[in-house]
């Protein structure tokens, strides 16, 4: 099992939200592709450090037995991910998609039984939010106390103003030729930024996203 990867970041792939890491010397070595949950990608996106040290979860899908590595910045984030995939009807792919907010934000929502915040995560409906709370409440206290990139106790706010605004904005971006995955990632970045007031309409959120990616509205 591969539990940690340290090496030089040689390629970043926005389309599949992954990074390739060269673990060898100049004479040669292995290059691993590591998939990054949205929260981890956002934490690294602007910096894109030359050298990365990631804690990894090794997974072999049942239907497509090709091993994948999912990377995290801290062991506690990986531990939280492993707790999350143990929730009934969760699974690795859904859990990776759901981590569009920081681990601390999600863990606090679980401990507070905050279904609204949980259902604003990609792929998490009301029933799945109830399963997560029932299975993990009381088990993620340490993660809820974590201070990480996406959580500020003084200015915490929900991931999205409303599901409808975020969904309409994502659809508008898809109509402009962007992928739904990129749209969801950019929207999450805008709504989790502490220095940007939360947009309250599709028009204002779309404008903020386009400014974020360097495109004039």
N, C-alpha and C positions, 0 to 999 in steps of 0.2 A: 504494500500500500504506500502511496506517495502522500505524505502528510504535510510537507513544506517544500517550497521551491524558492531558491534564492539565486538571482542571476541578472543578466543584462537584458533589458527590454528591447527587443529588436523590431517588433512590428505591433502596431495597435490596429484593431479591426472594429470600426464603428458599427458596421452592418450586423455583426454577430456579437458585438460587445465583448471582445476578448483581447488578450495580449499574448504574444509569443515571447517566451523567456529562454535565453541561451544560458545553460548552466555549465558550459564547458569553458575551456581555455581557448586562446587564439588558435591553438593547434587543432581544435575540434572538440565536439561534445554533443550533448543532446539538447534539442530545442523543444520545449513543451508549450502547447497552446492551453491557456487557462481562461475559462469563461468567468465573467465577472457579473455578479448581481448589480442591478442599477445603482444601488446606494454606494457600492464599492467603486463602480465605474465613475460616478460623479465625483467621488472623493479624489480620484486620480486624474480625471479628464484634463483639467487645466495645467496640472503640474507635469504629468507624464514623465516621471523620473527615469533616469537612465538605468538605475539599478532597482530591482524590486525584491521584496522579501514577503512572500505570501503564504498563508496557512491554507492548505487545500483539503477539499473533500473529494475523494476518489469514488466515482460512480460508474457502474456498468449497466446501462439500460437493458431491461428484459427483452424488448422487441428489436432493438438494434444494438447487439453486443459490441459496441465500440466504446471503450472507456473514455470518460470525460473527467476533467478536473475543474472544480469550481473554487475560485480564490477569494480569500478574505484578508483584511489587514490585521486582524487580531484573533487570537485563539478563541476568545469569548464569543466573537461573531460566528465563527465556525460551529462552536458548541450550540449556539442558539439555532442555527440552521439545521443542525442534526436533531434538535428537539422538535423543530417545526415539521420536518419531513416525517416524524413519527405520528403526527396527527392523522386520524383516519381521512382518507380521500385527499391527502395533500400531495405527496410525491415530490421528487426532486425538481422537475421542470416547473411545477406550479409554485413551489417554495422559492425558487430562484427568481421567478417573475414577480412574486409578491414583495420581495425585498427592494421595493422602490423607495422606501423610507428607511431611515437609519434604524439599526437594531434597537436602540434605546427607545425610539418613538413607538415602535411596534410592541416592544415588551411592556412599556408603560400602558399602552392601550389594553393589552391583555390583562394586566393586573388591575386596571380600573374598570374592566368590563366595558370598554369603550367600543361598542360595535360600529359606530359611525366611522371612526378612524380606520378600523380594520376593513370595512366594506369599501373604503376608498382605495384600497390597495389593488393593483391589477390582478384579476382572476379570483378575487375573494368576494363571494356573495354572502348574504345574511346567514344562511345555514352553515357555510364553512366558517364564518366568523364565530358562530356559536360553538362549533366543534373545537376551534382553536382555544377559545376561552375555557371551555369545559376541560380540555386536556392539559392546558399549560398554566392556568392561573395558579399562582403560588410556587411555580417552578422556574420563573424567569425574573425573580426579584433582583438578582445580581445584574442581569442585562438591563433592567429598567433603570438602574443607577449609573449605567455607563455614560460617560460624557464623550460623545463622538462628533463627527463632522456635521451631521444633520440635525442635531438636537441642541436647543438652547432653552433652558428652563425659564428664562425671563421672557422669551418671546415665542413660546411654543404655540403653534396653530395647526389646524388640520391640514392634511396633505393637499386637499383640493377644497375650493369654496363650495362647489356642488358637483356631484357626478355628472349632471347634465352639461354644465359649462365645460368641464374637462373633456367629456365625450364629444361634444359638438366641436370643440377646438381641434381635437385629434382628427375628426372626420374632415375638417376644413384643411388641415395639413396634408392628409392623404389625397384630397382633391387637388392640392398643389403639386403633387408628385412625390411627396415624401413617404417613407414606409411608416406603418402604424407603430412599429417598435421604436423608431426614432422619435415619432411624435409623442409617444407616452414618456419616453426618457426626457425629452426637452421640457415637457409640461411638468414633470416631477422636479426638474432642476429649478424651474421658475417658482413653483409653489413651495419649495423647501428653502429658498434663498432668504436669509434673515434680513437683507437690506432692500428687498423689493416688496412693496405693499401687495397683499394678495388680490389679484384681479377678480372682479366680481361679475364679469360678463365675458361672453365668448369673444367679442371684439377686442377687449382689453387684454385678455389672455393670449389671443392670437398675435396681437401686436408685440407683446412682451417676448413671446417665443421667437418671432421673426427677428426682433432686435438681438436676442440672445445668440442666434445662429448667423447673424451678420447679413440679414436680408431685409431690404426696405419693405415695409408693409405696402 
